[in-house]
């Protein structure tokens, strides 16, 4: 098996659940972009090096718009991660995608506007992003669907909204007209930054409810509805952990596979490399060094 290290980014539910039950070395990683959401836990599963990061920090104190996505991805790159499996709670925009199912999305619609979207704010770098998720890693996750007793959907378009409020009914209906399948708040710019860092990235989505396009049963009051959503997320979290662990145990199947993300910057640097200031080269050496 080739030298790989898998970063796992835990979102709502899964972050606290997975990091809380995993023993390993905690690393506080410094980056040119500030501090990551939390210490990274380094450990090994089934002979594979793992780096666990809780996207929202301990106790889910960091809201989606305040997550330092650049620091999170840079920290995993600095620790040697070649692949990232991320998770995220979502609302379903489709009847067939039921709460407690899992979805391995294949497309993104980005509606965020308050977040730093790139590492390269001082030079021109344009990565190819037509396929925002690593197809090798996606297919591997799908091949492990037999490990869980729930439906694992093999595609879906993730609409990433800014938040923190949820959608209006009109917005929810609009997202469905856009052919969105899932609505969430954390996939972007995380996926794009992983591509800029030349890390293969795939996402496991955890539907906790139908978005407001589908009204909740009138018989449920607010407390009952909240309990139902939390229950759905708890079960989806357990399913996602099982799937991710199976993917790690079987990682040898793809450890030597060629992932296009691993050479994403090869043809993406448009700035004249001779004109990049030494300070910028130093700051971005981890990301650009092999091309400069």
C-alpha positions as CSV (number, residue, x, y, z in Angstrom):
1,X,0.0,0.0,0.0
2,X,1.3,3.4,-0.9
3,X,2.0,6.1,1.7
4,X,-1.3,7.6,2.6
5,X,-2.8,9.5,5.5
6,X,-6.5,10.1,5.7
7,X,-7.9,13.2,7.3
8,X,-11.4,12.9,8.7
9,X,-13.4,16.1,9.3
10,X,-16.3,15.6,11.6
11,X,-19.3,17.8,11.2
12,X,-22.5,18.2,13.3
13,X,-22.9,15.2,15.5
14,X,-20.1,13.1,14.0
15,X,-17.3,15.5,15.1
16,X,-18.0,15.3,18.8
17,X,-18.9,11.6,18.6
18,X,-15.8,10.5,16.7
19,X,-13.3,12.7,18.3
20,X,-14.7,11.9,21.8
21,X,-14.3,8.2,21.4
22,X,-10.9,8.2,19.6
23,X,-7.6,8.0,21.5
24,X,-4.4,9.3,19.9
25,X,-1.9,12.1,19.9
26,X,-3.4,15.6,20.0
27,X,-1.6,18.1,17.8
28,X,-2.0,21.9,17.9
29,X,-1.1,22.9,14.4
30,X,0.0,26.4,13.5
31,X,-0.8,27.7,10.1
32,X,-0.2,31.0,8.1
33,X,-4.0,31.3,8.2
34,X,-4.6,31.2,11.9
35,X,-5.7,28.4,14.2
36,X,-7.8,25.3,13.1
37,X,-11.1,24.6,14.8
38,X,-9.5,22.2,17.3
39,X,-6.5,20.1,18.0
40,X,-6.0,17.3,15.4
41,X,-6.0,13.8,16.8
42,X,-3.5,11.6,15.1
43,X,-3.9,7.8,15.3
44,X,-4.1,4.6,13.3
45,X,-7.0,2.5,12.1
46,X,-6.4,-0.9,10.5
47,X,-2.8,0.1,9.7
48,X,-3.8,3.4,8.1
49,X,-2.6,6.8,9.5
50,X,-5.5,9.0,10.5
51,X,-5.9,12.6,11.4
52,X,-9.2,13.6,13.0
53,X,-10.5,17.2,13.1
54,X,-13.7,18.4,14.7
55,X,-14.9,21.1,12.2
56,X,-17.0,23.0,14.8
57,X,-14.6,22.6,17.7
58,X,-15.4,21.1,21.2
59,X,-19.0,21.5,22.1
60,X,-20.0,22.7,18.6
61,X,-19.1,26.3,19.4
62,X,-17.9,27.4,16.0
63,X,-20.8,28.2,13.6
64,X,-20.4,27.4,9.8
65,X,-19.6,31.0,8.7
66,X,-16.9,31.3,11.4
67,X,-15.1,28.0,10.7
68,X,-11.5,28.7,9.7
69,X,-11.6,26.5,6.6
70,X,-8.2,27.6,5.4
71,X,-6.5,26.7,8.6
72,X,-8.3,23.4,8.9
73,X,-7.3,22.2,5.4
74,X,-3.8,23.6,5.7
75,X,-3.3,21.8,9.1
76,X,-4.3,18.5,7.6
77,X,-1.9,19.1,4.6
78,X,0.9,20.0,7.0
79,X,0.4,16.8,8.9
80,X,0.7,14.9,5.6
81,X,-2.9,14.1,4.7
82,X,-3.3,12.8,1.2
83,X,-7.1,12.2,1.4
84,X,-9.9,13.7,3.4
85,X,-13.2,12.1,4.2
86,X,-15.5,14.8,5.6
87,X,-19.0,14.6,7.0
88,X,-21.9,17.0,7.3
89,X,-25.5,17.2,8.5
90,X,-27.9,18.3,5.8
91,X,-31.5,18.7,5.0
92,X,-33.0,16.7,2.2
93,X,-34.5,18.4,-0.8
94,X,-35.9,15.1,-2.3
95,X,-38.5,12.7,-1.1
96,X,-36.3,9.7,-1.9
97,X,-33.5,10.9,0.4
98,X,-34.9,10.1,3.8
99,X,-33.6,11.1,7.2
100,X,-31.1,8.6,8.5
101,X,-30.0,7.7,4.9
102,X,-26.4,8.6,3.8
103,X,-25.5,10.5,0.7
104,X,-22.1,10.6,-1.2
105,X,-22.7,13.8,-3.2
106,X,-21.1,14.5,-6.6
107,X,-21.9,18.1,-7.2
108,X,-22.0,21.5,-5.3
109,X,-23.9,24.8,-5.7
110,X,-22.1,27.4,-3.7
111,X,-24.2,30.2,-2.2
112,X,-21.7,31.3,0.5
113,X,-20.4,34.8,0.6
114,X,-18.8,35.6,3.9
115,X,-15.9,33.1,3.8
116,X,-12.3,33.2,2.6
117,X,-12.5,31.0,-0.5
118,X,-8.9,30.5,-1.5
119,X,-5.4,30.1,-0.2
120,X,-4.1,32.2,-3.1
121,X,-5.3,35.7,-2.5
122,X,-2.1,37.3,-3.6
123,X,-1.6,35.5,-6.9
124,X,-3.6,34.0,-9.7
125,X,-4.3,30.3,-9.2
126,X,-7.3,28.7,-10.9
127,X,-8.0,25.0,-10.1
128,X,-10.2,22.8,-12.2
129,X,-13.4,22.2,-10.1
130,X,-15.9,20.7,-12.6
131,X,-15.9,17.5,-10.5
132,X,-15.7,19.0,-6.9
133,X,-15.3,15.6,-5.2
134,X,-12.6,13.1,-5.8
135,X,-14.1,10.3,-8.0
136,X,-11.7,7.7,-6.7
137,X,-12.6,8.4,-3.1
138,X,-16.3,8.7,-3.8
139,X,-16.4,5.3,-5.5
140,X,-14.5,3.8,-2.7
141,X,-17.0,5.1,-0.1
142,X,-19.8,3.7,-2.2
143,X,-18.1,0.3,-2.5
144,X,-18.2,0.1,1.3
145,X,-22.0,0.7,1.5
146,X,-22.5,-2.9,2.3
147,X,-21.1,-2.2,5.8
148,X,-24.2,-0.1,6.9
149,X,-27.8,-1.1,7.2
150,X,-29.2,2.0,5.5
151,X,-29.5,3.4,2.1
152,X,-26.4,5.1,0.7
153,X,-27.3,7.3,-2.2
154,X,-24.6,7.3,-4.9
155,X,-25.0,11.0,-6.0
156,X,-26.5,14.3,-5.1
157,X,-26.1,18.0,-5.6
158,X,-25.2,19.8,-2.3
159,X,-26.5,23.4,-2.1
160,X,-24.2,25.2,0.4
161,X,-25.9,28.2,2.0
162,X,-24.3,30.8,4.2
163,X,-26.6,30.5,7.2
164,X,-26.9,30.6,10.1
165,X,-30.7,30.7,9.6
166,X,-32.3,28.0,7.7
167,X,-34.0,28.5,4.3
168,X,-37.3,30.3,3.7
169,X,-39.9,28.1,2.1
170,X,-39.4,30.1,-1.2
171,X,-35.7,29.5,-1.1
172,X,-36.2,25.8,-0.4
173,X,-38.5,25.5,-3.4
174,X,-35.9,27.4,-5.5
175,X,-33.1,25.1,-4.5
176,X,-35.3,22.2,-5.6
177,X,-35.8,23.9,-9.0
178,X,-32.1,24.2,-9.2
179,X,-31.9,20.4,-9.0
180,X,-30.4,20.6,-5.6
181,X,-30.7,17.4,-3.5
182,X,-29.2,18.5,-0.2
183,X,-29.0,21.7,1.7
184,X,-26.1,22.4,4.2
185,X,-23.7,25.1,5.4
186,X,-20.2,23.6,5.5
187,X,-19.1,22.0,2.3
188,X,-17.8,25.2,0.8
189,X,-15.1,26.5,0.7
190,X,-13.8,23.3,2.4
191,X,-14.0,21.2,-0.8
192,X,-12.4,23.9,-2.9
193,X,-9.6,24.5,-0.5
194,X,-8.9,20.7,-0.4
195,X,-8.5,20.8,-4.2
196,X,-6.1,23.8,-3.9
197,X,-4.1,21.8,-1.3
198,X,-4.0,18.8,-3.7
199,X,-5.8,16.6,-1.3
200,X,-8.4,14.1,-2.5
201,X,-11.7,15.0,-0.8
202,X,-15.1,13.3,-0.5
203,X,-18.1,14.0,1.6
204,X,-20.5,11.8,3.6
205,X,-23.8,13.6,4.1
206,X,-26.1,12.9,7.0
207,X,-29.8,13.9,6.2
208,X,-31.5,14.8,9.5
209,X,-34.8,16.1,8.1
210,X,-36.6,17.3,5.0
211,X,-36.0,21.0,4.4
212,X,-39.0,23.3,4.8
213,X,-40.3,22.5,1.3
214,X,-41.9,19.5,3.0
215,X,-43.9,20.7,6.0
216,X,-43.5,18.7,9.2
217,X,-46.5,16.6,10.4
218,X,-49.0,18.8,12.1
219,X,-49.2,16.4,15.0
220,X,-45.6,17.2,16.1
221,X,-45.0,20.2,18.2
222,X,-41.7,22.0,18.2
223,X,-40.2,20.0,21.0
224,X,-41.2,16.7,19.4
225,X,-39.9,17.8,16.0
226,X,-36.6,18.8,17.5
227,X,-36.3,15.5,19.3
228,X,-37.1,13.7,16.0
229,X,-34.4,15.6,14.1
230,X,-31.8,15.0,16.8
231,X,-32.7,11.3,16.8
232,X,-32.3,11.2,13.0
233,X,-28.9,12.8,13.2
234,X,-27.8,10.5,16.0
235,X,-28.7,7.4,13.9
236,X,-27.2,8.9,10.7
237,X,-24.0,9.7,12.7
238,X,-23.7,6.0,13.8
239,X,-24.2,4.9,10.2
240,X,-21.6,7.4,8.9
241,X,-19.0,6.3,11.5
242,X,-19.5,2.7,10.4
243,X,-19.2,3.6,6.7
244,X,-16.1,5.7,7.3
245,X,-14.4,3.0,9.4
246,X,-15.1,0.4,6.7
247,X,-13.6,2.7,4.1
248,X,-10.5,3.0,6.2
249,X,-10.2,-0.7,6.8
250,X,-10.4,-1.3,3.0
251,X,-8.3,1.6,2.1
252,X,-5.6,-0.6,0.6
253,X,-7.9,-1.0,-2.4
254,X,-7.3,2.6,-3.5
255,X,-4.0,3.5,-1.7
256,X,-2.1,3.4,-5.0
257,X,-4.8,4.8,-7.2
258,X,-4.1,8.0,-9.1
259,X,-6.3,10.8,-7.9
260,X,-6.4,13.9,-10.1
261,X,-6.6,16.1,-7.1
262,X,-3.0,15.2,-6.2
263,X,-1.7,17.2,-9.1
264,X,-4.5,19.9,-9.2
265,X,-2.0,22.8,-9.3
266,X,0.2,21.5,-12.1
267,X,-1.6,23.6,-14.7
268,X,-3.4,26.0,-12.4
269,X,-0.7,28.7,-11.5
270,X,-1.3,31.6,-13.9
271,X,0.9,34.1,-12.3
272,X,4.5,34.6,-13.6
273,X,6.4,32.5,-11.1
274,X,9.4,34.7,-11.4
275,X,7.4,37.6,-10.1
276,X,6.0,35.9,-7.0
277,X,7.5,37.7,-4.0
278,X,9.8,35.7,-1.8
279,X,7.6,36.3,1.2
280,X,4.6,34.8,-0.6
281,X,6.7,31.8,-1.8
282,X,7.7,31.2,1.8
283,X,4.2,31.6,3.2
284,X,2.8,29.2,0.6
285,X,5.7,26.8,0.3
286,X,3.7,23.8,1.6
287,X,1.2,24.3,-1.2
288,X,3.2,25.6,-4.1
289,X,6.8,24.5,-3.3
290,X,7.1,21.7,-5.7
291,X,6.0,23.9,-8.6
292,X,8.3,26.8,-7.8
